Amino acid sequence: MTRPVLGLPLEDALAALAADPRQITITEISAPRGEAPRGTLRVVAVRDDGSTLVAARFPDHIAEEIIEEN
């Protein structure tokens, strides 16, 4: 792997690795409970010396919350 891809959207990570001659395998993971959040797939881990990317979905929008200070 010639460039760090952790945290990148999956499409951007694949584009960055396009020159790599190895076959890249993608594993998608999600939380075991509740509904899987929809959003952008981002690279959360790189395994097998860079030939496997692990991706998880992250919401595109974060809800605004008011935090009250005590």
Predicted model as a PDB file, atoms N, CA, C, CB and O in Angstrom, pLDDT in the B-factor column:
MODEL        1                                                                  
ATOM      1  N   MET A   1       0.854  -1.162   0.000  1.00 49.00           N  
ATOM      2  CA  MET A   1       0.000   0.000   0.000  1.00 49.00           C  
ATOM      3  C   MET A   1       0.902   1.226   0.000  1.00 49.00           C  
ATOM      4  CB  MET A   1      -0.973  -0.003   1.221  1.00 49.00           C  
ATOM      5  O   MET A   1       1.775   1.370   0.855  1.00 49.00           O  
ATOM      6  N   THR A   2       0.684   2.088  -0.947  1.00 45.00           N  
ATOM      7  CA  THR A   2       1.568   3.235  -1.092  1.00 45.00           C  
ATOM      8  C   THR A   2       1.059   4.481  -0.395  1.00 45.00           C  
ATOM      9  CB  THR A   2       1.773   3.529  -2.533  1.00 45.00           C  
ATOM     10  O   THR A   2       1.795   5.461  -0.281  1.00 45.00           O  
ATOM     11  N   ARG A   3      -0.170   4.470   0.069  1.00 62.00           N  
ATOM     12  CA  ARG A   3      -0.743   5.665   0.666  1.00 62.00           C  
ATOM     13  C   ARG A   3      -1.707   5.271   1.781  1.00 62.00           C  
ATOM     14  CB  ARG A   3      -1.462   6.518  -0.401  1.00 62.00           C  
ATOM     15  O   ARG A   3      -2.445   4.298   1.626  1.00 62.00           O  
ATOM     16  N   PRO A   4      -1.724   5.994   2.900  1.00 88.00           N  
ATOM     17  CA  PRO A   4      -2.665   5.668   3.975  1.00 88.00           C  
ATOM     18  C   PRO A   4      -4.114   5.900   3.523  1.00 88.00           C  
ATOM     19  CB  PRO A   4      -2.357   6.514   5.233  1.00 88.00           C  
ATOM     20  O   PRO A   4      -4.416   6.914   2.894  1.00 88.00           O  
ATOM     21  N   VAL A   5      -4.988   4.973   3.839  1.00 92.00           N  
ATOM     22  CA  VAL A   5      -6.375   5.097   3.410  1.00 92.00           C  
ATOM     23  C   VAL A   5      -7.373   5.045   4.570  1.00 92.00           C  
ATOM     24  CB  VAL A   5      -6.693   4.010   2.425  1.00 92.00           C  
ATOM     25  O   VAL A   5      -8.579   5.159   4.351  1.00 92.00           O  
ATOM     26  N   LEU A   6      -6.883   4.875   5.795  1.00 92.00           N  
ATOM     27  CA  LEU A   6      -7.794   4.815   6.936  1.00 92.00           C  
ATOM     28  C   LEU A   6      -8.610   6.092   7.044  1.00 92.00           C  
ATOM     29  CB  LEU A   6      -7.018   4.576   8.233  1.00 92.00           C  
ATOM     30  O   LEU A   6      -8.069   7.195   6.958  1.00 92.00           O  
ATOM     31  N   GLY A   7      -9.910   5.940   7.232  1.00 91.00           N  
ATOM     32  CA  GLY A   7     -10.800   7.074   7.386  1.00 91.00           C  
ATOM     33  C   GLY A   7     -11.345   7.626   6.080  1.00 91.00           C  
ATOM     34  O   GLY A   7     -12.300   8.402   6.089  1.00 91.00           O  
ATOM     35  N   LEU A   8     -10.761   7.244   4.972  1.00 94.00           N  
ATOM     36  CA  LEU A   8     -11.242   7.742   3.681  1.00 94.00           C  
ATOM     37  C   LEU A   8     -12.549   7.053   3.299  1.00 94.00           C  
ATOM     38  CB  LEU A   8     -10.179   7.521   2.582  1.00 94.00           C  
ATOM     39  O   LEU A   8     -12.771   5.899   3.666  1.00 94.00           O  
ATOM     40  N   PRO A   9     -13.420   7.755   2.561  1.00 94.00           N  
ATOM     41  CA  PRO A   9     -14.560   7.055   1.975  1.00 94.00           C  
ATOM     42  C   PRO A   9     -14.025   5.922   1.101  1.00 94.00           C  
ATOM     43  CB  PRO A   9     -15.466   8.034   1.145  1.00 94.00           C  
ATOM     44  O   PRO A   9     -12.969   6.058   0.482  1.00 94.00           O  
ATOM     45  N   LEU A  10     -14.745   4.817   1.049  1.00 95.00           N  
ATOM     46  CA  LEU A  10     -14.272   3.632   0.335  1.00 95.00           C  
ATOM     47  C   LEU A  10     -13.926   3.943  -1.118  1.00 95.00           C  
ATOM     48  CB  LEU A  10     -15.323   2.535   0.391  1.00 95.00           C  
ATOM     49  O   LEU A  10     -12.907   3.470  -1.620  1.00 95.00           O  
ATOM     50  N   GLU A  11     -14.746   4.718  -1.790  1.00 95.00           N  
ATOM     51  CA  GLU A  11     -14.473   5.060  -3.194  1.00 95.00           C  
ATOM     52  C   GLU A  11     -13.140   5.790  -3.340  1.00 95.00           C  
ATOM     53  CB  GLU A  11     -15.606   5.926  -3.763  1.00 95.00           C  
ATOM     54  O   GLU A  11     -12.378   5.511  -4.266  1.00 95.00           O  
ATOM     55  N   ASP A  12     -12.855   6.722  -2.430  1.00 94.00           N  
ATOM     56  CA  ASP A  12     -11.595   7.466  -2.479  1.00 94.00           C  
ATOM     57  C   ASP A  12     -10.406   6.537  -2.199  1.00 94.00           C  
ATOM     58  CB  ASP A  12     -11.616   8.629  -1.459  1.00 94.00           C  
ATOM     59  O   ASP A  12      -9.353   6.658  -2.826  1.00 94.00           O  
ATOM     60  N   ALA A  13     -10.587   5.618  -1.258  1.00 94.00           N  
ATOM     61  CA  ALA A  13      -9.511   4.678  -0.935  1.00 94.00           C  
ATOM     62  C   ALA A  13      -9.203   3.781  -2.128  1.00 94.00           C  
ATOM     63  CB  ALA A  13      -9.889   3.823   0.286  1.00 94.00           C  
ATOM     64  O   ALA A  13      -8.039   3.526  -2.434  1.00 94.00           O  
ATOM     65  N   LEU A  14     -10.247   3.305  -2.800  1.00 93.00           N  
ATOM     66  CA  LEU A  14     -10.029   2.454  -3.975  1.00 93.00           C  
ATOM     67  C   LEU A  14      -9.348   3.230  -5.100  1.00 93.00           C  
ATOM     68  CB  LEU A  14     -11.364   1.875  -4.469  1.00 93.00           C  
ATOM     69  O   LEU A  14      -8.497   2.686  -5.805  1.00 93.00           O  
ATOM     70  N   ALA A  15      -9.717   4.489  -5.268  1.00 93.00           N  
ATOM     71  CA  ALA A  15      -9.068   5.321  -6.288  1.00 93.00           C  
ATOM     72  C   ALA A  15      -7.592   5.517  -5.954  1.00 93.00           C  
ATOM     73  CB  ALA A  15      -9.776   6.692  -6.407  1.00 93.00           C  
ATOM     74  O   ALA A  15      -6.742   5.486  -6.843  1.00 93.00           O  
ATOM     75  N   ALA A  16      -7.287   5.720  -4.663  1.00 90.00           N  
ATOM     76  CA  ALA A  16      -5.895   5.911  -4.245  1.00 90.00           C  
ATOM     77  C   ALA A  16      -5.064   4.649  -4.455  1.00 90.00           C  
ATOM     78  CB  ALA A  16      -5.838   6.330  -2.777  1.00 90.00           C  
ATOM     79  O   ALA A  16      -3.849   4.717  -4.645  1.00 90.00           O  
ATOM     80  N   LEU A  17      -5.725   3.507  -4.418  1.00 89.00           N  
ATOM     81  CA  LEU A  17      -5.023   2.234  -4.565  1.00 89.00           C  
ATOM     82  C   LEU A  17      -5.113   1.665  -5.982  1.00 89.00           C  
ATOM     83  CB  LEU A  17      -5.579   1.231  -3.583  1.00 89.00           C  
ATOM     84  O   LEU A  17      -4.696   0.530  -6.214  1.00 89.00           O  
ATOM     85  N   ALA A  18      -5.641   2.423  -6.915  1.00 87.00           N  
ATOM     86  CA  ALA A  18      -5.863   1.930  -8.276  1.00 87.00           C  
ATOM     87  C   ALA A  18      -4.582   1.433  -8.945  1.00 87.00           C  
ATOM     88  CB  ALA A  18      -6.481   3.022  -9.119  1.00 87.00           C  
ATOM     89  O   ALA A  18      -4.637   0.506  -9.753  1.00 87.00           O  
ATOM     90  N   ALA A  19      -3.451   2.017  -8.634  1.00 84.00           N  
ATOM     91  CA  ALA A  19      -2.184   1.619  -9.249  1.00 84.00           C  
ATOM     92  C   ALA A  19      -1.599   0.357  -8.618  1.00 84.00           C  
ATOM     93  CB  ALA A  19      -1.181   2.751  -9.143  1.00 84.00           C  
ATOM     94  O   ALA A  19      -0.657  -0.224  -9.157  1.00 84.00           O  
ATOM     95  N   ASP A  20      -2.152  -0.076  -7.473  1.00 80.00           N  
ATOM     96  CA  ASP A  20      -1.656  -1.267  -6.782  1.00 80.00           C  
ATOM     97  C   ASP A  20      -2.059  -2.506  -7.585  1.00 80.00           C  
ATOM     98  CB  ASP A  20      -2.213  -1.343  -5.317  1.00 80.00           C  
ATOM     99  O   ASP A  20      -3.246  -2.700  -7.849  1.00 80.00           O  
ATOM    100  N   PRO A  21      -1.102  -3.343  -7.976  1.00 82.00           N  
ATOM    101  CA  PRO A  21      -1.432  -4.505  -8.810  1.00 82.00           C  
ATOM    102  C   PRO A  21      -2.163  -5.632  -8.069  1.00 82.00           C  
ATOM    103  CB  PRO A  21      -0.173  -5.053  -9.407  1.00 82.00           C  
ATOM    104  O   PRO A  21      -2.696  -6.541  -8.705  1.00 82.00           O  
ATOM    105  N   ARG A  22      -2.192  -5.583  -6.744  1.00 83.00           N  
ATOM    106  CA  ARG A  22      -2.851  -6.644  -5.975  1.00 83.00           C  
ATOM    107  C   ARG A  22      -4.368  -6.550  -6.096  1.00 83.00           C  
ATOM    108  CB  ARG A  22      -2.438  -6.572  -4.500  1.00 83.00           C  
ATOM    109  O   ARG A  22      -4.923  -5.471  -6.302  1.00 83.00           O  
ATOM    110  N   GLN A  23      -5.024  -7.694  -5.964  1.00 90.00           N  
ATOM    111  CA  GLN A  23      -6.470  -7.745  -5.884  1.00 90.00           C  
ATOM    112  C   GLN A  23      -6.873  -7.252  -4.493  1.00 90.00           C  
ATOM    113  CB  GLN A  23      -7.009  -9.193  -6.162  1.00 90.00           C  
ATOM    114  O   GLN A  23      -6.380  -7.773  -3.493  1.00 90.00           O  
ATOM    115  N   ILE A  24      -7.752  -6.269  -4.414  1.00 91.00           N  
ATOM    116  CA  ILE A  24      -8.198  -5.725  -3.135  1.00 91.00           C  
ATOM    117  C   ILE A  24      -9.539  -6.359  -2.774  1.00 91.00           C  
ATOM    118  CB  ILE A  24      -8.314  -4.167  -3.194  1.00 91.00           C  
ATOM    119  O   ILE A  24     -10.471  -6.366  -3.578  1.00 91.00           O  
ATOM    120  N   THR A  25      -9.624  -6.890  -1.559  1.00 93.00           N  
ATOM    121  CA  THR A  25     -10.860  -7.462  -1.040  1.00 93.00           C  
ATOM    122  C   THR A  25     -11.473  -6.455  -0.080  1.00 93.00           C  
ATOM    123  CB  THR A  25     -10.606  -8.837  -0.334  1.00 93.00           C  
ATOM    124  O   THR A  25     -10.763  -5.819   0.698  1.00 93.00           O  
ATOM    125  N   ILE A  26     -12.800  -6.311  -0.136  1.00 94.00           N  
ATOM    126  CA  ILE A  26     -13.499  -5.374   0.744  1.00 94.00           C  
ATOM    127  C   ILE A  26     -14.419  -6.165   1.663  1.00 94.00           C  
ATOM    128  CB  ILE A  26     -14.305  -4.315  -0.077  1.00 94.00           C  
ATOM    129  O   ILE A  26     -15.204  -6.996   1.206  1.00 94.00           O  
ATOM    130  N   THR A  27     -14.316  -5.899   2.965  1.00 94.00           N  
ATOM    131  CA  THR A  27     -15.193  -6.500   3.958  1.00 94.00           C  
ATOM    132  C   THR A  27     -15.979  -5.376   4.605  1.00 94.00           C  
ATOM    133  CB  THR A  27     -14.389  -7.325   5.023  1.00 94.00           C  
ATOM    134  O   THR A  27     -15.397  -4.438   5.149  1.00 94.00           O  
ATOM    135  N   GLU A  28     -17.319  -5.470   4.547  1.00 92.00           N  
ATOM    136  CA  GLU A  28     -18.166  -4.446   5.166  1.00 92.00           C  
ATOM    137  C   GLU A  28     -18.652  -4.965   6.513  1.00 92.00           C  
ATOM    138  CB  GLU A  28     -19.375  -4.074   4.245  1.00 92.00           C  
ATOM    139  O   GLU A  28     -19.140  -6.090   6.614  1.00 92.00           O  
ATOM    140  N   ILE A  29     -18.515  -4.131   7.552  1.00 90.00           N  
ATOM    141  CA  ILE A  29     -18.965  -4.507   8.888  1.00 90.00           C  
ATOM    142  C   ILE A  29     -20.024  -3.509   9.354  1.00 90.00           C  
ATOM    143  CB  ILE A  29     -17.769  -4.557   9.888  1.00 90.00           C  
ATOM    144  O   ILE A  29     -20.117  -2.395   8.839  1.00 90.00           O  
ATOM    145  N   SER A  30     -20.823  -3.934  10.341  1.00 83.00           N  
ATOM    146  CA  SER A  30     -21.823  -3.032  10.919  1.00 83.00           C  
ATOM    147  C   SER A  30     -22.088  -3.446  12.359  1.00 83.00           C  
ATOM    148  CB  SER A  30     -23.144  -3.046  10.088  1.00 83.00           C  
ATOM    149  O   SER A  30     -21.717  -4.538  12.790  1.00 83.00           O  
ATOM    150  N   ALA A  31     -22.731  -2.559  13.081  1.00 74.00           N  
ATOM    151  CA  ALA A  31     -23.070  -2.834  14.475  1.00 74.00           C  
ATOM    152  C   ALA A  31     -24.059  -3.993  14.542  1.00 74.00           C  
ATOM    153  CB  ALA A  31     -23.658  -1.573  15.160  1.00 74.00           C  
ATOM    154  O   ALA A  31     -24.916  -4.121  13.668  1.00 74.00           O  
ATOM    155  N   PRO A  32     -23.952  -4.840  15.569  1.00 72.00           N  
ATOM    156  CA  PRO A  32     -24.827  -6.012  15.658  1.00 72.00           C  
ATOM    157  C   PRO A  32     -26.239  -5.703  16.127  1.00 72.00           C  
ATOM    158  CB  PRO A  32     -24.224  -7.009  16.576  1.00 72.00           C  
ATOM    159  O   PRO A  32     -27.108  -6.569  16.026  1.00 72.00           O  
ATOM    160  N   ARG A  33     -26.499  -4.526  16.627  1.00 68.00           N  
ATOM    161  CA  ARG A  33     -27.829  -4.247  17.163  1.00 68.00           C  
ATOM    162  C   ARG A  33     -28.497  -3.098  16.411  1.00 68.00           C  
ATOM    163  CB  ARG A  33     -27.741  -3.917  18.656  1.00 68.00           C  
ATOM    164  O   ARG A  33     -27.834  -2.229  15.844  1.00 68.00           O  
ATOM    165  N   GLY A  34     -29.814  -3.121  16.425  1.00 62.00           N  
ATOM    166  CA  GLY A  34     -30.572  -2.049  15.804  1.00 62.00           C  
ATOM    167  C   GLY A  34     -30.409  -2.021  14.297  1.00 62.00           C  
ATOM    168  O   GLY A  34     -29.828  -2.923  13.694  1.00 62.00           O  
ATOM    169  N   GLU A  35     -30.933  -0.968  13.711  1.00 65.00           N  
ATOM    170  CA  GLU A  35     -30.803  -0.803  12.275  1.00 65.00           C  
ATOM    171  C   GLU A  35     -29.424  -0.267  11.937  1.00 65.00           C  
ATOM    172  CB  GLU A  35     -31.889   0.130  11.734  1.00 65.00           C  
ATOM    173  O   GLU A  35     -28.882   0.577  12.650  1.00 65.00           O  
ATOM    174  N   ALA A  36     -28.868  -0.760  10.856  1.00 57.00           N  
ATOM    175  CA  ALA A  36     -27.559  -0.272  10.416  1.00 57.00           C  
ATOM    176  C   ALA A  36     -27.721   1.160   9.921  1.00 57.00           C  
ATOM    177  CB  ALA A  36     -26.955  -1.188   9.297  1.00 57.00           C  
ATOM    178  O   ALA A  36     -28.595   1.431   9.098  1.00 57.00           O  
ATOM    179  N   PRO A  37     -26.896   2.074  10.406  1.00 60.00           N  
ATOM    180  CA  PRO A  37     -27.020   3.445   9.924  1.00 60.00           C  
ATOM    181  C   PRO A  37     -26.629   3.513   8.454  1.00 60.00           C  
ATOM    182  CB  PRO A  37     -26.146   4.402  10.762  1.00 60.00           C  
ATOM    183  O   PRO A  37     -25.691   2.846   8.019  1.00 60.00           O  
ATOM    184  N   ARG A  38     -27.336   4.302   7.717  1.00 76.00           N  
ATOM    185  CA  ARG A  38     -27.010   4.503   6.314  1.00 76.00           C  
ATOM    186  C   ARG A  38     -26.055   5.675   6.241  1.00 76.00           C  
ATOM    187  CB  ARG A  38     -28.291   4.751   5.447  1.00 76.00           C  
ATOM    188  O   ARG A  38     -26.097   6.574   7.080  1.00 76.00           O  
ATOM    189  N   GLY A  39     -25.228   5.665   5.278  1.00 84.00           N  
ATOM    190  CA  GLY A  39     -24.267   6.747   5.134  1.00 84.00           C  
ATOM    191  C   GLY A  39     -23.095   6.289   4.296  1.00 84.00           C  
ATOM    192  O   GLY A  39     -23.194   5.331   3.529  1.00 84.00           O  
ATOM    193  N   THR A  40     -22.003   6.974   4.449  1.00 90.00           N  
ATOM    194  CA  THR A  40     -20.816   6.738   3.647  1.00 90.00           C  
ATOM    195  C   THR A  40     -20.000   5.580   4.208  1.00 90.00           C  
ATOM    196  CB  THR A  40     -19.965   7.999   3.578  1.00 90.00           C  
ATOM    197  O   THR A  40     -19.731   5.517   5.408  1.00 90.00           O  
ATOM    198  N   LEU A  41     -19.607   4.660   3.318  1.00 92.00           N  
ATOM    199  CA  LEU A  41     -18.684   3.604   3.718  1.00 92.00           C  
ATOM    200  C   LEU A  41     -17.295   4.196   3.840  1.00 92.00           C  
ATOM    201  CB  LEU A  41     -18.697   2.426   2.705  1.00 92.00           C  
ATOM    202  O   LEU A  41     -16.794   4.802   2.892  1.00 92.00           O  
ATOM    203  N   ARG A  42     -16.661   4.028   5.000  1.00 93.00           N  
ATOM    204  CA  ARG A  42     -15.300   4.525   5.233  1.00 93.00           C  
ATOM    205  C   ARG A  42     -14.402   3.373   5.653  1.00 93.00           C  
ATOM    206  CB  ARG A  42     -15.290   5.641   6.311  1.00 93.00           C  
ATOM    207  O   ARG A  42     -14.850   2.423   6.295  1.00 93.00           O  
ATOM    208  N   VAL A  43     -13.139   3.466   5.289  1.00 95.00           N  
ATOM    209  CA  VAL A  43     -12.168   2.432   5.639  1.00 95.00           C  
ATOM    210  C   VAL A  43     -11.829   2.568   7.124  1.00 95.00           C  
ATOM    211  CB  VAL A  43     -10.878   2.541   4.754  1.00 95.00           C  
ATOM    212  O   VAL A  43     -11.398   3.629   7.577  1.00 95.00           O  
ATOM    213  N   VAL A  44     -12.031   1.474   7.879  1.00 93.00           N  
ATOM    214  CA  VAL A  44     -11.744   1.487   9.317  1.00 93.00           C  
ATOM    215  C   VAL A  44     -10.570   0.583   9.685  1.00 93.00           C  
ATOM    216  CB  VAL A  44     -12.977   1.061  10.095  1.00 93.00           C  
ATOM    217  O   VAL A  44     -10.051   0.661  10.799  1.00 93.00           O  
ATOM    218  N   ALA A  45     -10.150  -0.279   8.750  1.00 93.00           N  
ATOM    219  CA  ALA A  45      -8.995  -1.158   9.002  1.00 93.00           C  
ATOM    220  C   ALA A  45      -8.424  -1.639   7.674  1.00 93.00           C  
ATOM    221  CB  ALA A  45      -9.397  -2.374   9.895  1.00 93.00           C  
ATOM    222  O   ALA A  45      -9.122  -1.741   6.665  1.00 93.00           O  
ATOM    223  N   VAL A  46      -7.143  -1.926   7.718  1.00 92.00           N  
ATOM    224  CA  VAL A  46      -6.448  -2.503   6.567  1.00 92.00           C  
ATOM    225  C   VAL A  46      -5.793  -3.787   7.063  1.00 92.00           C  
ATOM    226  CB  VAL A  46      -5.379  -1.497   5.945  1.00 92.00           C  
ATOM    227  O   VAL A  46      -5.058  -3.778   8.050  1.00 92.00           O  
ATOM    228  N   ARG A  47      -6.065  -4.895   6.368  1.00 91.00           N  
ATOM    229  CA  ARG A  47      -5.551  -6.197   6.800  1.00 91.00           C  
ATOM    230  C   ARG A  47      -4.788  -6.884   5.676  1.00 91.00           C  
ATOM    231  CB  ARG A  47      -6.697  -7.094   7.280  1.00 91.00           C  
ATOM    232  O   ARG A  47      -4.775  -6.421   4.535  1.00 91.00           O  
ATOM    233  N   ASP A  48      -4.165  -7.975   6.018  1.00 89.00           N  
ATOM    234  CA  ASP A  48      -3.468  -8.827   5.051  1.00 89.00           C  
ATOM    235  C   ASP A  48      -2.466  -8.041   4.211  1.00 89.00           C  
ATOM    236  CB  ASP A  48      -4.472  -9.513   4.141  1.00 89.00           C  
ATOM    237  O   ASP A  48      -2.436  -8.152   2.985  1.00 89.00           O  
ATOM    238  N   ASP A  49      -1.652  -7.249   4.895  1.00 85.00           N  
ATOM    239  CA  ASP A  49      -0.609  -6.465   4.229  1.00 85.00           C  
ATOM    240  C   ASP A  49      -1.169  -5.553   3.146  1.00 85.00           C  
ATOM    241  CB  ASP A  49       0.426  -7.389   3.627  1.00 85.00           C  
ATOM    242  O   ASP A  49      -0.530  -5.330   2.118  1.00 85.00           O  
ATOM    243  N   GLY A  50      -2.377  -5.024   3.387  1.00 85.00           N  
ATOM    244  CA  GLY A  50      -2.959  -4.051   2.468  1.00 85.00           C  
ATOM    245  C   GLY A  50      -3.873  -4.615   1.409  1.00 85.00           C  
ATOM    246  O   GLY A  50      -4.396  -3.854   0.595  1.00 85.00           O  
ATOM    247  N   SER A  51      -4.088  -5.921   1.384  1.00 88.00           N  
ATOM    248  CA  SER A  51      -4.942  -6.484   0.342  1.00 88.00           C  
ATOM    249  C   SER A  51      -6.408  -6.587   0.753  1.00 88.00           C  
ATOM    250  CB  SER A  51      -4.437  -7.843  -0.042  1.00 88.00           C  
ATOM    251  O   SER A  51      -7.259  -6.912  -0.075  1.00 88.00           O  
ATOM    252  N   THR A  52      -6.714  -6.315   2.025  1.00 93.00           N  
ATOM    253  CA  THR A  52      -8.098  -6.326   2.495  1.00 93.00           C  
ATOM    254  C   THR A  52      -8.410  -5.003   3.179  1.00 93.00           C  
ATOM    255  CB  THR A  52      -8.348  -7.513   3.461  1.00 93.00           C  
ATOM    256  O   THR A  52      -7.697  -4.572   4.085  1.00 93.00           O  
ATOM    257  N   LEU A  53      -9.488  -4.365   2.731  1.00 95.00           N  
ATOM    258  CA  LEU A  53      -9.978  -3.139   3.369  1.00 95.00           C  
ATOM    259  C   LEU A  53     -11.251  -3.485   4.126  1.00 95.00           C  
ATOM    260  CB  LEU A  53     -10.238  -1.999   2.314  1.00 95.00           C  
ATOM    261  O   LEU A  53     -12.133  -4.154   3.588  1.00 95.00           O  
ATOM    262  N   VAL A  54     -11.348  -3.038   5.357  1.00 95.00           N  
ATOM    263  CA  VAL A  54     -12.550  -3.220   6.160  1.00 95.00           C  
ATOM    264  C   VAL A  54     -13.246  -1.864   6.214  1.00 95.00           C  
ATOM    265  CB  VAL A  54     -12.216  -3.768   7.611  1.00 95.00           C  
ATOM    266  O   VAL A  54     -12.639  -0.853   6.567  1.00 95.00           O  
ATOM    267  N   ALA A  55     -14.539  -1.859   5.856  1.00 94.00           N  
ATOM    268  CA  ALA A  55     -15.279  -0.601   5.787  1.00 94.00           C  
ATOM    269  C   ALA A  55     -16.546  -0.677   6.625  1.00 94.00           C  
ATOM    270  CB  ALA A  55     -15.627  -0.258   4.332  1.00 94.00           C  
ATOM    271  O   ALA A  55     -17.164  -1.735   6.742  1.00 94.00           O  
ATOM    272  N   ALA A  56     -16.924   0.456   7.207  1.00 91.00           N  
ATOM    273  CA  ALA A  56     -18.148   0.566   7.991  1.00 91.00           C  
ATOM    274  C   ALA A  56     -18.876   1.826   7.550  1.00 91.00           C  
ATOM    275  CB  ALA A  56     -17.846   0.595   9.526  1.00 91.00           C  
ATOM    276  O   ALA A  56     -18.254   2.787   7.098  1.00 91.00           O  
ATOM    277  N   ARG A  57     -20.191   1.813   7.685  1.00 88.00           N  
ATOM    278  CA  ARG A  57     -20.993   2.985   7.299  1.00 88.00           C  
ATOM    279  C   ARG A  57     -21.040   3.999   8.436  1.00 88.00           C  
ATOM    280  CB  ARG A  57     -22.427   2.560   6.907  1.00 88.00           C  
ATOM    281  O   ARG A  57     -21.207   3.645   9.603  1.00 88.00           O  
ATOM    282  N   PHE A  58     -20.891   5.250   8.069  1.00 85.00           N  
ATOM    283  CA  PHE A  58     -20.991   6.350   9.015  1.00 85.00           C  
ATOM    284  C   PHE A  58     -22.044   7.320   8.508  1.00 85.00           C  
ATOM    285  CB  PHE A  58     -19.619   7.062   9.208  1.00 85.00           C  
ATOM    286  O   PHE A  58     -22.078   7.626   7.316  1.00 85.00           O  
ATOM    287  N   PRO A  59     -22.911   7.813   9.402  1.00 80.00           N  
ATOM    288  CA  PRO A  59     -23.944   8.753   8.966  1.00 80.00           C  
ATOM    289  C   PRO A  59     -23.317   9.972   8.303  1.00 80.00           C  
ATOM    290  CB  PRO A  59     -24.816   9.187  10.155  1.00 80.00           C  
ATOM    291  O   PRO A  59     -22.262  10.453   8.717  1.00 80.00           O  
ATOM    292  N   ASP A  60     -23.985  10.457   7.273  1.00 77.00           N  
ATOM    293  CA  ASP A  60     -23.504  11.645   6.580  1.00 77.00           C  
ATOM    294  C   ASP A  60     -23.845  12.917   7.349  1.00 77.00           C  
ATOM    295  CB  ASP A  60     -24.092  11.711   5.176  1.00 77.00           C  
ATOM    296  O   ASP A  60     -23.170  13.937   7.212  1.00 77.00           O  
ATOM    297  N   HIS A  61     -24.897  12.844   8.158  1.00 71.00           N  
ATOM    298  CA  HIS A  61     -25.316  14.017   8.924  1.00 71.00           C  
ATOM    299  C   HIS A  61     -25.366  13.651  10.397  1.00 71.00           C  
ATOM    300  CB  HIS A  61     -26.697  14.543   8.439  1.00 71.00           C  
ATOM    301  O   HIS A  61     -25.871  12.590  10.761  1.00 71.00           O  
ATOM    302  N   ILE A  62     -24.856  14.507  11.225  1.00 62.00           N  
ATOM    303  CA  ILE A  62     -24.897  14.322  12.675  1.00 62.00           C  
ATOM    304  C   ILE A  62     -25.987  15.231  13.220  1.00 62.00           C  
ATOM    305  CB  ILE A  62     -23.504  14.634  13.343  1.00 62.00           C  
ATOM    306  O   ILE A  62     -26.026  16.420  12.907  1.00 62.00           O  
ATOM    307  N   ALA A  63     -26.869  14.672  14.033  1.00 57.00           N  
ATOM    308  CA  ALA A  63     -27.933  15.469  14.632  1.00 57.00           C  
ATOM    309  C   ALA A  63     -27.346  16.460  15.622  1.00 57.00           C  
ATOM    310  CB  ALA A  63     -28.968  14.566  15.326  1.00 57.00           C  
ATOM    311  O   ALA A  63     -26.446  16.126  16.393  1.00 57.00           O  
ATOM    312  N   GLU A  64     -27.858  17.670  15.594  1.00 55.00           N  
ATOM    313  CA  GLU A  64     -27.386  18.677  16.550  1.00 55.00           C  
ATOM    314  C   GLU A  64     -28.071  18.444  17.889  1.00 55.00           C  
ATOM    315  CB  GLU A  64     -27.663  20.123  16.031  1.00 55.00           C  
ATOM    316  O   GLU A  64     -29.285  18.255  17.960  1.00 55.00           O  
ATOM    317  N   GLU A  65     -27.284  18.462  18.928  1.00 55.00           N  
ATOM    318  CA  GLU A  65     -27.819  18.294  20.270  1.00 55.00           C  
ATOM    319  C   GLU A  65     -27.368  19.458  21.138  1.00 55.00           C  
ATOM    320  CB  GLU A  65     -27.370  16.945  20.882  1.00 55.00           C  
ATOM    321  O   GLU A  65     -26.240  19.939  21.028  1.00 55.00           O  
ATOM    322  N   ILE A  66     -28.264  19.896  21.993  1.00 52.00           N  
ATOM    323  CA  ILE A  66     -27.918  20.962  22.927  1.00 52.00           C  
ATOM    324  C   ILE A  66     -27.414  20.306  24.201  1.00 52.00           C  
ATOM    325  CB  ILE A  66     -29.143  21.904  23.213  1.00 52.00           C  
ATOM    326  O   ILE A  66     -28.112  19.500  24.817  1.00 52.00           O  
ATOM    327  N   ILE A  67     -26.210  20.653  24.586  1.00 53.00           N  
ATOM    328  CA  ILE A  67     -25.633  20.080  25.800  1.00 53.00           C  
ATOM    329  C   ILE A  67     -25.656  21.155  26.880  1.00 53.00           C  
ATOM    330  CB  ILE A  67     -24.172  19.554  25.552  1.00 53.00           C  
ATOM    331  O   ILE A  67     -25.075  22.231  26.738  1.00 53.00           O  
ATOM    332  N   GLU A  68     -26.335  20.827  27.942  1.00 54.00           N  
ATOM    333  CA  GLU A  68     -26.438  21.763  29.055  1.00 54.00           C  
ATOM    334  C   GLU A  68     -25.303  21.517  30.016  1.00 54.00           C  
ATOM    335  CB  GLU A  68     -27.792  21.634  29.771  1.00 54.00           C  
ATOM    336  O   GLU A  68     -25.034  20.381  30.406  1.00 54.00           O  
ATOM    337  N   GLU A  69     -24.630  22.605  30.399  1.00 54.00           N  
ATOM    338  CA  GLU A  69     -23.549  22.479  31.384  1.00 54.00           C  
ATOM    339  C   GLU A  69     -24.141  22.572  32.770  1.00 54.00           C  
ATOM    340  CB  GLU A  69     -22.459  23.570  31.178  1.00 54.00           C  
ATOM    341  O   GLU A  69     -25.055  23.362  33.005  1.00 54.00           O  
ATOM    342  N   ASN A  70     -23.635  21.778  33.685  1.00 47.00           N  
ATOM    343  CA  ASN A  70     -24.120  21.803  35.069  1.00 47.00           C  
ATOM    344  C   ASN A  70     -23.438  22.885  35.844  1.00 47.00           C  
ATOM    345  CB  ASN A  70     -23.903  20.463  35.751  1.00 47.00           C  
ATOM    346  O   ASN A  70     -23.713  23.062  37.030  1.00 47.00           O  
TER     347      ASN A  70                                                      
ENDMDL                                                                          
END                                                                             
